[in-house]
Each structure stands twice: as C-alpha cells, then as structure tokens.
Amino acid sequence: MRKGAKRLNYADRQRIESMKKSGAKVTEIAQAVGVHRATIYNELKRGGEPYRAEIAQRTL
C-alpha cells in the first residue's frame, strides 16, 4: 500500500451510504471520510445502485 493510502472499513462505508442518501456530493463525502474522490466513485460502483454498505463490504 502506498504511503498515505487508507482502506475503507465498514464504518466508513456506512458513512458513505448515509451521506449519499442525504444528497451529499462526492467531493463532500471524500473529504468527510478522508480519501480521494476517485476512491468514493469506485466505492459507489462496488456498492450497487442504490449504494449499500453491506453489499460493498461483502464484495471484498
């Protein structure tokens, strides 16, 4: 893993899910979780439509 890289845990995924449901922008979510916006875009793909933390956690 590169220096500064962060792995998302289930709590991060739950936070992404709740922020996404409330209508937050990807950049706002990324800043709140502490990752790059590309990480959030990848995570949203992983979690399905609509995004669900449980699904994203199981696909690892």
Backbone as CSV, one residue per row, in Angstrom:
resi,resn,N_x,N_y,N_z,CA_x,CA_y,CA_z,C_x,C_y,C_z
1,MET,0.843,-1.164,0.000,0.000,0.000,0.000,0.898,1.240,0.000
2,ARG,0.495,2.233,-0.766,1.273,3.455,-0.837,1.162,4.271,0.443
3,LYS,2.134,5.119,0.631,2.119,5.991,1.796,0.898,6.909,1.734
4,GLY,0.196,6.966,2.822,-0.979,7.820,2.895,-2.257,7.151,2.422
5,ALA,-2.154,5.960,1.840,-3.348,5.264,1.362,-4.164,4.769,2.557
6,LYS,-5.482,4.810,2.414,-6.361,4.397,3.501,-7.340,3.366,2.969
7,ARG,-7.525,2.305,3.715,-8.525,1.304,3.359,-9.834,1.664,4.049
8,LEU,-10.913,1.469,3.334,-12.217,1.758,3.904,-12.674,0.593,4.780
9,ASN,-13.186,0.916,5.940,-13.762,-0.106,6.800,-15.287,0.025,6.759
10,TYR,-15.960,-0.858,7.480,-17.423,-0.877,7.423,-18.025,0.437,7.925
11,ALA,-17.433,1.040,8.927,-17.940,2.318,9.445,-17.836,3.408,8.380
12,ASP,-16.738,3.414,7.613,-16.590,4.374,6.514,-17.677,4.162,5.469
13,ARG,-17.934,2.895,5.167,-18.954,2.567,4.161,-20.352,2.979,4.635
14,GLN,-20.625,2.826,5.907,-21.915,3.268,6.444,-22.044,4.786,6.352
15,ARG,-20.950,5.469,6.591,-20.966,6.930,6.491,-21.200,7.371,5.044
16,ILE,-20.555,6.678,4.110,-20.760,6.966,2.685,-22.226,6.757,2.328
17,GLU,-22.797,5.649,2.795,-24.197,5.346,2.498,-25.126,6.432,3.035
18,SER,-24.936,6.842,4.262,-25.826,7.846,4.850,-25.659,9.207,4.173
19,MET,-24.438,9.572,3.842,-24.212,10.851,3.173,-24.783,10.830,1.760
20,LYS,-24.647,9.708,1.080,-25.185,9.579,-0.274,-26.701,9.689,-0.252
21,LYS,-27.338,9.043,0.729,-28.798,9.112,0.860,-29.265,10.534,1.136
22,SER,-28.470,11.298,1.876,-28.860,12.673,2.214,-28.563,13.663,1.091
23,GLY,-27.940,13.163,0.003,-27.720,14.026,-1.161,-26.379,14.730,-1.198
24,ALA,-25.434,14.302,-0.401,-24.115,14.938,-0.381,-23.372,14.674,-1.689
25,LYS,-22.549,15.618,-2.089,-21.731,15.467,-3.294,-20.549,14.548,-3.002
26,VAL,-20.024,13.951,-4.059,-18.910,13.009,-3.926,-17.714,13.696,-3.267
27,THR,-17.424,14.927,-3.629,-16.290,15.627,-3.028,-16.491,15.851,-1.534
28,GLU,-17.715,16.124,-1.126,-18.011,16.301,0.303,-17.831,14.990,1.054
29,ILE,-18.302,13.890,0.446,-18.159,12.572,1.071,-16.681,12.225,1.216
30,ALA,-15.912,12.455,0.155,-14.484,12.144,0.173,-13.767,12.918,1.266
31,GLN,-14.081,14.174,1.413,-13.447,14.987,2.444,-13.821,14.486,3.840
32,ALA,-15.075,14.109,4.035,-15.527,13.642,5.345,-14.882,12.312,5.730
33,VAL,-14.704,11.431,4.743,-14.132,10.110,5.016,-12.601,10.170,5.032
34,GLY,-12.022,11.135,4.332,-10.570,11.292,4.313,-9.882,10.529,3.198
35,VAL,-10.565,10.429,2.044,-9.992,9.748,0.889,-10.164,10.615,-0.353
36,HIS,-9.542,10.197,-1.453,-9.663,10.902,-2.725,-11.049,10.657,-3.302
37,ARG,-11.540,11.600,-4.090,-12.874,11.444,-4.667,-12.975,10.234,-5.584
38,ALA,-11.875,9.850,-6.233,-11.884,8.655,-7.084,-12.176,7.399,-6.263
39,THR,-11.720,7.372,-5.025,-11.996,6.248,-4.137,-13.499,6.138,-3.877
40,ILE,-14.159,7.275,-3.714,-15.605,7.274,-3.480,-16.335,6.798,-4.733
41,TYR,-15.921,7.272,-5.906,-16.547,6.809,-7.145,-16.406,5.290,-7.294
42,ASN,-15.225,4.765,-7.018,-15.010,3.312,-7.097,-15.869,2.572,-6.080
43,GLU,-15.978,3.132,-4.908,-16.778,2.510,-3.849,-18.259,2.510,-4.211
44,LEU,-18.734,3.576,-4.828,-20.135,3.638,-5.232,-20.445,2.592,-6.297
45,LYS,-19.498,2.318,-7.176,-19.671,1.244,-8.164,-19.749,-0.108,-7.466
46,ARG,-18.903,-0.317,-6.490,-18.831,-1.583,-5.773,-20.109,-1.862,-4.986
47,GLY,-20.743,-0.830,-4.468,-21.890,-0.997,-3.582,-23.235,-1.110,-4.265
48,GLY,-23.278,-1.008,-5.575,-24.535,-1.141,-6.298,-25.352,0.132,-6.310
49,GLU,-26.496,0.054,-6.990,-27.374,1.210,-7.108,-28.719,0.849,-6.519
50,PRO,-29.224,1.425,-5.492,-28.566,2.449,-4.687,-27.448,1.848,-3.834
51,TYR,-26.509,2.696,-3.470,-25.345,2.230,-2.705,-25.774,1.641,-1.372
52,ARG,-25.221,0.453,-1.058,-25.473,-0.190,0.229,-24.145,-0.660,0.810
53,ALA,-23.878,-0.269,2.038,-22.618,-0.590,2.710,-22.421,-2.089,2.855
54,GLU,-23.500,-2.820,3.126,-23.391,-4.273,3.313,-22.906,-4.959,2.049
55,ILE,-23.421,-4.537,0.904,-23.020,-5.136,-0.369,-21.555,-4.822,-0.673
56,ALA,-21.161,-3.578,-0.463,-19.773,-3.172,-0.735,-18.805,-3.931,0.176
57,GLN,-19.189,-4.141,1.421,-18.314,-4.831,2.369,-18.141,-6.294,1.967
58,ARG,-19.191,-6.929,1.465,-19.122,-8.338,1.096,-18.360,-8.599,-0.191
59,THR,-18.229,-7.607,-1.075,-17.591,-7.826,-2.372,-16.073,-7.811,-2.292
60,LEU,-15.512,-7.653,-1.126,-14.055,-7.604,-0.999,-13.442,-8.939,-1.017
